[in-house]
Amino acid sequence: MFAKYECIACVIEQIKSIINKNFKDYEEKEKFEIMNKISLEMLKYSTYGKKPIEMARIIYDNLSEYTGTTDYFKEEKKQSNETFLEVFDEMYIFLKDSEDPLKNAAKLSALGNVIDYGVKNSFGELEWELENILKTKDFVLDDFESFNETLENAKILLYIHDNAGEIVLDKLFIKIIKEKYPYLYVISAVRGAPVINDVTLEDAKEIGLDEVSSEIISSGSKIPGTLLSDVNQEFMIAYKQADVIISKGQGNFEGLSGEEENIYFVLMSKCPVVSRELGVKVGDLVFSRKNLFVK
């Protein structure tokens, strides 16, 4: 998926957001100069034909020169992980009692970004929201039956994760997959370094992902998505060996759409550019084997 003209404004908005969060004590002139310098670097780098996640790379590389880190959302990630973990067992029971546990777990995983986990105080509130969402939302692009059939004969599943918080819902999805297909070897892949609120090995360890995944690896990626030109050898081996791949979230879709492997894209479309690429509306849920969206 190539970046469109709107992606430029989106990446600049990311720069502004990080400056607002991490440069509060800087003088206005300093913030202006940082914003100006990084925006110009990004614009110079962002020639037509790049993917949106490639455009984001330059801002994190440059901002880290000032802060010494790219982990700008460490506390937010920790909080969202903890909030979902508190109700993990109740969500598991809720799904197991539902009409279609596996598909509902997939929907819940895709919906992770929209659940207002910052304000939930009890499972009672969350349960009401989950039940309401699962009843009213379905996959607009729905290749779930094909996915389920593929798992019947699969030996290795590669699950490429996206954000913190929702990784707990990924864990729930994998748990239910493994219960149905106990001999399936599940490899979970996470980012190689902190970027936005994406999941790293530290986050995966924190939520006990190893309780359900057979193996957890770093993709080596230091951008908010997965580009095969950026990943490490360990990831490429897993990628080539996998019988089926789950690509979770928009960033991974941006990087992997158009690749030929047996990839299922699982996401909620959150921007007009991705929505146009997929032929869906903003807010629609996707579980799609279609991967030839390069334009």
N, C-alpha and C positions, 0 to 999 in steps of 0.2 A: 504494500500500500504506500503510494507516494504522498508526500505532504501536499496539502492544498494551501491556497493563499491565506485562509483563516488560521492556519496552524502558526503562522508568524506571530499574530496577536496573542494566541494562546501561550506560546513559549515566553513572550515578553511578560505576560501576566504572571507566569511562574517566577520569573526573576523578581518582579515587584513583590510578590507574596513572600519570598524568602528574605528579601531585604527588610520588609516590614517586621518579620518575625525575629530575625537574627542580628539586625543592625540598628536596634532601637536607640542605643546610646551614641550613635554616630551623629555628627553634625549634618545639617541638611546638604551642605556643599559636598561632603564626603559621599553621602548616599546618592546624590545626583551624579557624581563622577563615576561611582561603581555601576550604577544603572546604565549610564551612557556608554561606558567602556564595554560592559558585557553584552549589551544590546547590539552594539556595533560589531563585536566579534561574532556574535550569533548570526547577524544578517550577512556578514561577509562569508561565513562558512556555509550558510543555507542556500546552496544553489538548487535549482529545480531538479527533481529526481531523487532527492533524499527522502528518507522516511521521517515522520514526525519525531520518533524517539531519537533519531540521529541528531536532529536539531537541538534537542534538549541536552545532549552530551556536553556541548561546549559551555553551557551555563554552569553546570555543576563542576566541571574542571576549573573554570575561572573563579567561581565563588569560593572554592576550597582554598585558593591562594590567600584569601582574606581570613577565613575561619579555621583552616586546618582540618576541616571535616566536611563530609557530605551527609552526615547523619543529622539532618535538621529537624526531624520529627520523631526522635527517639522516645520521648515521653508519651507522645500521642499513640505511637505504635504499641508501647507497653500497656497503656491504659485500655486500648481497644482489644488487645489480646486477652487481658485479664477479665474484661467485662463478658466476653463470649465464653471464656473458660468456666466462669462461675455458673453458667446455665447449660454447659455442654451435656451433662447427663440427662437433664430434663428435655433438651432438644432431641436427643437420641431417642428417648421414650416416645416423644411426640411424633417423630418421623416413623418409628417402628409401628405405631398404632394407626398410621395413616393408610390410605387406600393403596398408594404406590410408593413405598419407602425410598426406593432407589431414585426414581425420577424426582420425587419431592426433595430429596437430598441434593440432587443436581440443581434444581430450581433455587433452593435455599443458598447454595454456594454461589450461583450467579447473582443472586439478590443481595449479597453481603454488603455492598456499598450503600444500599438505600435504607437499611435498618438503622434506626436512630439509636445506636448503642451507647451514645454519650449520656443519655438521660434515663436509661432503664434502671429501675430500682428493684424489680422483682421479676420472676419468671412469669407471673400472672400477666403482667403488662406485655412482656415479650411474646408470650404464647398467643395472646389475642392478636398481636400484630402479625405474627407468623401465619396464623390460621387465615387471617384476612387476606394477606398477600398471596398465599398459595392457592386460595380459592379464586382470586381475581386476576392473577398473572399466569400466563403460560408462555412457552417458547413460541415466538413468532416464526423463527426458522427452527424446525424441529427434526433433527436426525437422531433423536435419542434411541429409537427402536433399532436403527442400524448400529449404533454404538453398543447397545446391549447384546446384539447378535454377534458383533465382533469379539466381545469379551468371552463368548462361549469357547472360542478356540485360541484365545490369546494367552501368551505366557508372560509377556512383559508389558506393563503399562508405564509410560513416562508421563508424569503430572508436572507441568510447568506452572508454578505458583505465581501469584501477583502481589496482593497487598496484605499488610498486617490486619488483624481483626478478622477479615474474611478467611484467613488461612485456617482458623479454627473451624469454620464451616467446610473448608476443603477437607480437613481432618475427619469431620463427620461423614462427608461423602465417601471418602476412601474407606472408612470403617465399614460402611454399609456395602460398598463394592466388595471388600474382602470377605465379608460374611457370605455373600452370594457366590463369590469366586475365590475360595480359600487358597487355591494353588497359584493365584496370580501374583507375580513379583512386581511390586509397585515401587518405582523410583521417583522420589520427589526432588525437583530441581528448584533452587532459589537463587537470588541475585548474588553476585560475587562481591558486592560492596553496598553500603547503605546508599539509597537514592530515593528521594521523596519518602513515601511510606511503604515502599516495597519490602518484601520479606527477605531476610538474610539467614545464614546458618544459625546465628544467635537467636533470632526470632523463632526459627523452627524448633530449636532445642527448648526454648522457653515454654512453648505450648505442647511439648511432648509429641511432636509429629512422628517420632520414631516408634511410638506405640502402635501405629497403623501402617506406616510406610516401611517397606523392606530395606530401603536405602535412601539416604538424603545426600544430595550432592550440590555443590555450587556450580552454576552455569558459567561462572567467570564474568558474566555481564555486569557492567558498571553503569548501565543506562536503564531507564524505566521500561524495559521490554527485552525482547530476545532477538538478536540479529545473529545469524549463523556465522557471519564473518568475525564476530566478537567473542564467541564462546570458547571455552577451553576444551582440551582433548577429552577429558572425562565426560563432559556433556555430550560431545559429538559421538562418542562411542555408545552412550545410552540412547541417544537420538536415533542412531542407525539400527541399533539392536531392537528397539521397541516395536511391538506389533501394533500398538495403538498409542496415540499421544493426546493428552488433554492440554490445550493451550488456554490458560485462564486469563481473562481480562483484556482490556483494550490495547495496552502496551505490547503484550505478546502477539495479539492479532496484527498490529501494525508491522511488527517485524517478521512474522511467519506467514502471513497471507501470501499465497502464490507458491509456497513450497509444496512439493509433491508427496510428501509422506502422509501416512494415515492419521491426519490431525483433525481433532474435533475442537472447534472454537467455542468456548463457554464464556459468555459475558452479558452484561447489560450495556446497551449502547448509550453512551453518555454525552456524545457531541454530534453536531450536524454532519461533520466530515465522515466519521466512522459510519453514521447512519446511512448516508448516501452510498458509501462504499458497499454496505451490506444490503441496501434496499429495504431498510426498516425505518421506524420512527425513533426519535430520542426517547429513552426509557423502555424500549422493547428488550425482551430477553431472547438470547440466541444460544442454541446448541446445534451447531452446524458443521457438517463435514465439508461444505463448500469452501474451497480455499483459493480459488483463482480470481481474486478480486483486484489484481494489479491493473492500474489504469495510468 
